[in-house]
Amino acid sequence: MSRVAFLFPGQGSQAVGMGRALAERVPEAREIFERADTVLGFALSRLCFEGPLEELTKTENTQPALLVTSVASARALETKGIRPAAAAGHSAGEFAAHVVAGSLAFEDGLRLIRTRGELMARAGTERPGSMTAVLGLTAEAIDRVVAAVGMPRDLAAANYNSPGQVVLSGTPEALERAAEEAKKAGAKKIVPLTVSAAFHSPLMERAAQGLSEALDRTEIRPAAIPVYANVSAQPVERPEDIRETLKRQLLLPVRWEETVRALLGDGFRRFVEVGQGRVLRGLVKSMDREAALFGSEDPEAIEASVQGIQEVAAS
C-alpha cells in the first residue's frame, strides 16, 4: 500500500468562498478559522468566505487565508482517518505543511505567514516587479535565458513547476528582455502573471531579511513527518534545517518539479491537495499520469478522497 503525501497550494489558488463549506459542516475546521480570527485580530474567516476578491488577493491577506484553509482541510481529513506520511507546500504552502507536520504551532505559523505577506507586499512597493510564466522550454534553457539577459539583481527563475513550465520573476524591464530571449530560444508561450511583486527573486531581499528575523524569534520543533523543502527538493525534519530552508525560500526558486519527482522516487503515489484549488494536482499529473490525485476543498471532495484512497489501498 503506497503512503499518502499532502501537497499545500500557494498564492494563486485563493478564491472567494474558500473553506466556507468545511467551516459550516466540520467542527474541527470551524475551530481553525475561529482561532485564526482571534490570533490576527480581524475576521479573516469572513474574507475567505465572502471576499471581496480584491481584499482577499492582497498578498498580506492571501497567504494567511491559504494557510488557514489548508490547515482546516487537513483537520477535516484527519477526522476521516487520512493522515500524511510526508508533505510539501508550494511557496507560501510550505508554511502550512510545517503546521500540519507539527514543526510550527498553528498560531506561530499563522503569524509568520501574515508577516511574510506584509513584508513581501512592502518589498513589492519598494522594488516593483512582476512574474511571467514561460512554457515549452527546459529548465536548462531557462537558465541560459536568465544568463543572456545579464541582470542578476533584477531577474531570476522563480518556480520550476513542471516539465516545460518555469516562472520568471523580476523588474518589468528585465522580464521584457527575458521574454525576447525566451522566444528566440523557442518558447511556445509567454504568459504575464497577475501578481503584485517579483516573488522568489533578488527583489525580495528586504522581505527575506525581515522574515529571517521573525523565524529566529519563532519556536520550531522537529517535524513529525518529512517536509520536502522548496529550496532543495529534499525532506527536512530537524528544527535547524527547517529554519534555514524557510529563511532561504524567499530568494531562491521553488523547485516543485524536483520536489514531486523526489516524492515519486521515495515511493509516493497518492497525493492529496490540501486546501483550495487544483493547481498542484495538475502539476503532478504532468509528471506521473498514474499517480492517484485527490482534493479536499469541501466536505464532498474529502468524502470522495477518502473513498478513492481506500480503493487504491485495496487494489
C-alpha positions as CSV (number, residue, x, y, z in Angstrom):
1,M,0.0,0.0,0.0
2,S,1.5,3.3,-1.1
3,R,1.6,6.1,1.5
4,V,-0.2,9.4,1.2
5,A,1.6,12.7,0.7
6,F,-0.2,16.1,1.4
7,L,0.5,18.9,-1.0
8,F,-0.3,22.5,0.1
9,P,-1.1,25.2,-2.5
10,G,0.5,28.6,-2.7
11,Q,-0.6,32.0,-4.0
12,G,-2.8,32.0,-7.0
13,S,-5.1,29.2,-5.6
14,Q,-7.3,31.6,-3.5
15,A,-10.9,32.1,-4.3
16,V,-13.9,33.8,-2.5
17,G,-15.8,31.1,-0.6
18,M,-12.6,29.1,0.3
19,G,-13.1,27.0,3.4
20,R,-16.8,28.0,3.9
21,A,-18.4,24.6,3.4
22,L,-15.8,23.0,5.6
23,A,-16.3,25.5,8.4
24,E,-20.1,25.1,8.2
25,R,-20.0,21.3,8.4
26,V,-16.8,20.2,10.1
27,P,-16.4,21.5,13.7
28,E,-12.6,20.9,13.7
29,A,-12.3,23.1,10.6
30,R,-14.5,25.8,12.0
31,E,-12.3,25.9,15.1
32,I,-9.3,26.6,13.0
33,F,-11.0,29.6,11.3
34,E,-12.1,30.9,14.7
35,R,-8.6,30.6,16.2
36,A,-7.2,32.5,13.2
37,D,-9.6,35.4,13.6
38,T,-8.5,35.6,17.3
39,V,-4.8,35.5,16.5
40,L,-4.9,38.0,13.7
41,G,-7.4,40.4,15.4
42,F,-9.7,40.6,12.4
43,A,-12.3,38.4,10.6
44,L,-10.0,36.5,8.1
45,S,-12.8,33.9,8.0
46,R,-15.3,36.4,6.6
47,L,-12.7,37.5,4.0
48,C,-12.2,33.8,2.9
49,F,-16.0,33.1,2.9
50,E,-17.4,36.3,1.4
51,G,-14.5,38.4,0.0
52,P,-14.3,40.9,-1.6
53,L,-11.8,39.3,-4.0
54,E,-9.8,42.5,-4.2
55,E,-9.0,42.3,-0.5
56,L,-8.5,38.5,-0.5
57,T,-5.9,38.8,-3.3
58,K,-3.7,41.3,-1.4
59,T,-0.6,39.3,-0.6
60,E,-0.7,40.0,3.2
61,N,-4.3,38.5,3.2
62,T,-3.9,35.8,0.6
63,Q,-1.1,34.0,2.4
64,P,-2.7,33.6,5.8
65,A,-6.0,32.8,4.1
66,L,-4.4,29.9,2.2
67,L,-2.7,28.6,5.4
68,V,-5.8,28.7,7.4
69,T,-7.9,27.0,4.7
70,S,-5.2,24.3,4.2
71,V,-4.9,23.6,7.9
72,A,-8.7,23.4,8.2
73,S,-8.8,20.9,5.3
74,A,-6.1,18.9,6.9
75,R,-8.0,18.7,10.2
76,A,-11.1,17.6,8.3
77,L,-9.1,14.9,6.5
78,E,-7.7,13.7,9.9
79,T,-11.3,13.3,11.3
80,K,-11.7,10.7,8.4
81,G,-8.5,8.9,9.3
82,I,-6.5,10.4,6.4
83,R,-3.0,11.4,7.6
84,P,0.1,12.1,5.6
85,A,3.4,10.2,5.6
86,A,5.1,13.3,4.0
87,A,4.2,16.8,2.9
88,A,5.3,19.6,0.6
89,G,4.0,23.1,0.0
90,H,4.3,25.3,-3.0
91,S,5.9,28.6,-1.8
92,A,3.6,30.0,0.9
93,G,2.1,26.5,1.1
94,E,5.3,25.3,2.8
95,F,4.3,27.1,6.0
96,A,1.0,25.2,6.1
97,A,3.0,21.9,5.5
98,H,5.1,22.7,8.6
99,V,2.0,23.5,10.7
100,V,0.4,20.1,9.7
101,A,3.8,18.4,10.3
102,G,3.9,19.9,13.8
103,S,7.1,21.8,13.3
104,L,5.2,25.1,13.7
105,A,2.4,25.7,16.1
106,F,-0.7,26.9,14.3
107,E,-0.6,30.3,15.9
108,D,3.1,30.7,15.2
109,G,2.7,29.6,11.6
110,L,-0.2,32.0,11.1
111,R,1.7,35.0,12.5
112,L,4.8,34.1,10.4
113,I,2.8,33.8,7.1
114,R,1.0,37.1,7.8
115,T,4.4,38.8,8.5
116,R,5.8,37.2,5.3
117,G,2.9,38.5,3.2
118,E,3.2,42.0,4.7
119,L,7.0,42.0,4.1
120,M,6.5,40.8,0.5
121,A,3.9,43.4,-0.2
122,R,6.2,46.2,1.1
123,A,9.1,44.8,-0.9
124,G,6.9,44.9,-4.0
125,T,6.3,48.6,-3.4
126,E,9.9,49.4,-2.8
127,R,11.2,47.5,-5.8
128,P,8.3,47.0,-8.2
129,G,8.3,43.8,-10.2
130,S,6.2,41.0,-11.6
131,M,6.3,37.4,-12.8
132,T,5.9,35.7,-16.2
133,A,5.3,32.1,-17.0
134,V,7.4,30.6,-19.8
135,L,6.0,27.5,-21.5
136,G,7.9,25.0,-23.6
137,L,11.5,25.4,-22.5
138,T,13.6,23.1,-20.4
139,A,15.0,24.3,-17.0
140,E,18.4,24.4,-18.6
141,A,17.2,26.6,-21.5
142,I,15.5,28.9,-18.9
143,D,18.8,29.2,-17.1
144,R,20.5,30.2,-20.3
145,V,17.8,32.8,-20.9
146,V,18.4,34.4,-17.5
147,A,22.2,34.4,-18.1
148,A,21.7,36.0,-21.5
149,V,19.7,38.9,-20.0
150,G,22.6,39.5,-17.7
151,M,20.6,41.3,-14.9
152,P,21.2,39.1,-11.9
153,R,19.8,41.6,-9.3
154,D,16.7,42.2,-11.4
155,L,15.7,38.7,-12.8
156,A,15.5,35.2,-11.6
157,A,13.9,31.9,-12.3
158,A,11.3,31.8,-9.5
159,N,9.3,28.5,-10.0
160,Y,10.4,25.3,-11.8
161,N,6.9,24.0,-11.7
162,S,6.8,21.1,-14.2
163,P,8.4,20.0,-17.4
164,G,8.2,22.9,-19.8
165,Q,6.7,25.3,-17.2
166,V,9.0,27.8,-15.5
167,V,8.1,31.2,-14.0
168,L,10.5,34.1,-14.2
169,S,10.5,36.9,-11.6
170,G,11.9,40.4,-11.9
171,T,11.7,44.0,-12.8
172,P,9.4,44.9,-15.8
173,E,12.5,45.8,-18.0
174,A,14.2,42.5,-17.1
175,L,11.1,40.5,-17.8
176,E,10.6,42.2,-21.2
177,R,14.2,41.3,-22.2
178,A,13.7,37.7,-20.9
179,A,10.6,37.3,-22.9
180,E,12.5,38.3,-26.1
181,E,15.3,35.8,-25.2
182,A,12.8,33.0,-24.4
183,K,11.1,33.5,-27.8
184,K,14.5,33.3,-29.5
185,A,15.1,30.1,-27.6
186,G,11.9,28.5,-28.9
187,A,9.4,29.1,-26.0
188,K,5.9,28.1,-27.0
189,K,4.1,30.7,-24.9
190,I,4.9,33.7,-22.6
191,V,2.2,34.4,-20.0
192,P,2.5,37.5,-17.8
193,L,1.0,36.7,-14.4
194,T,-1.3,39.0,-12.3
195,V,0.9,39.3,-9.2
196,S,1.8,42.3,-7.1
197,A,5.6,41.7,-6.8
198,A,8.6,39.7,-8.0
199,F,8.5,36.7,-5.6
200,H,11.4,34.4,-5.2
201,S,13.9,36.8,-6.7
202,P,16.6,39.3,-5.5
203,L,13.8,42.0,-5.4
204,M,12.7,40.2,-2.2
205,E,15.9,40.9,-0.3
206,R,14.4,43.2,2.3
207,A,11.5,40.9,2.9
208,A,13.8,37.9,3.3
209,Q,15.8,39.8,5.9
210,G,12.6,40.6,7.9
211,L,11.3,37.1,7.6
212,S,14.7,35.7,8.8
213,E,14.4,37.8,11.9
214,A,10.8,36.6,12.5
215,L,11.9,33.0,12.1
216,D,14.7,33.5,14.7
217,R,12.1,34.6,17.2
218,T,9.8,31.5,16.5
219,E,10.0,28.1,18.1
220,I,10.4,25.4,15.6
221,R,10.0,21.7,16.7
222,P,11.1,18.5,15.0
223,A,8.7,17.7,12.2
224,A,6.6,14.6,12.8
225,I,6.8,13.7,9.1
226,P,9.3,14.8,6.4
227,V,8.5,18.0,4.7
228,Y,10.1,18.4,1.3
229,A,11.7,21.9,1.1
230,N,11.2,24.2,-1.9
231,V,14.8,25.3,-2.0
232,S,16.3,21.8,-2.0
233,A,13.5,19.4,-3.0
234,Q,14.8,17.3,-0.1
235,P,13.0,16.2,3.1
236,V,13.7,18.2,6.2
237,E,12.8,17.3,9.8
238,R,15.3,18.9,12.2
239,P,14.4,22.4,13.5
240,E,17.7,24.0,12.4
241,D,17.2,22.6,8.8
242,I,13.5,23.8,8.7
243,R,14.5,27.3,9.9
244,E,17.3,27.5,7.3
245,T,15.2,26.4,4.3
246,L,12.3,28.7,5.2
247,K,14.8,31.6,5.5
248,R,16.3,30.9,2.1
249,Q,12.9,30.3,0.4
250,L,12.1,33.9,-0.5
251,L,15.2,34.5,-2.6
252,L,15.6,31.1,-4.2
253,P,13.4,29.3,-6.7
254,V,10.6,26.9,-5.8
255,R,11.9,23.6,-7.1
256,W,8.5,22.0,-7.5
257,E,9.2,19.6,-10.3
258,E,12.2,18.2,-8.4
259,T,10.1,18.0,-5.2
260,V,7.4,15.9,-6.9
261,R,10.0,13.7,-8.5
262,A,11.7,13.2,-5.1
263,L,8.3,12.2,-3.6
264,L,7.7,9.8,-6.5
265,G,11.2,8.4,-6.1
266,D,10.5,7.8,-2.4
267,G,7.5,5.7,-3.3
268,F,4.6,8.1,-3.0
269,R,1.8,7.5,-5.5
270,R,-1.2,9.0,-3.6
271,F,-1.4,12.8,-3.3
272,V,-4.0,15.0,-1.6
273,E,-4.1,18.7,-2.5
274,V,-4.9,20.1,0.9
275,G,-6.9,23.3,0.8
276,Q,-8.2,25.4,-2.1
277,G,-7.6,24.8,-5.8
278,R,-6.4,22.2,-8.3
279,V,-3.1,23.6,-9.5
280,L,-0.8,21.1,-7.7
281,R,-2.8,18.1,-8.9
282,G,-2.3,19.3,-12.5
283,L,1.4,19.7,-12.0
284,V,1.8,16.2,-10.5
285,K,-0.3,14.7,-13.4
286,S,2.1,16.3,-15.9
287,M,4.9,14.2,-14.3
288,D,3.1,10.9,-13.5
289,R,-0.2,10.2,-15.2
290,E,-0.6,7.1,-13.0
291,A,-0.5,9.0,-9.7
292,A,-3.7,8.9,-7.6
293,L,-4.7,12.6,-7.0
294,F,-7.3,13.8,-4.6
295,G,-8.8,17.1,-3.3
296,S,-10.1,18.4,0.0
297,E,-11.6,21.8,-0.7
298,D,-15.1,20.9,0.7
299,P,-16.7,18.0,2.5
300,E,-17.8,16.3,-0.7
301,A,-14.2,16.4,-2.1
302,I,-13.0,14.9,1.2
303,E,-15.6,12.1,1.1
304,A,-14.5,11.3,-2.5
305,S,-10.9,11.4,-1.4
306,V,-11.4,9.0,1.5
307,Q,-13.2,6.6,-0.8
308,G,-10.6,6.9,-3.5
309,I,-7.7,6.4,-1.1
310,Q,-9.3,3.3,0.3
311,E,-9.9,1.9,-3.1
312,V,-6.3,2.5,-4.2
313,A,-5.1,0.9,-0.9
314,A,-7.3,-2.1,-1.5
315,S,-6.2,-2.7,-5.1
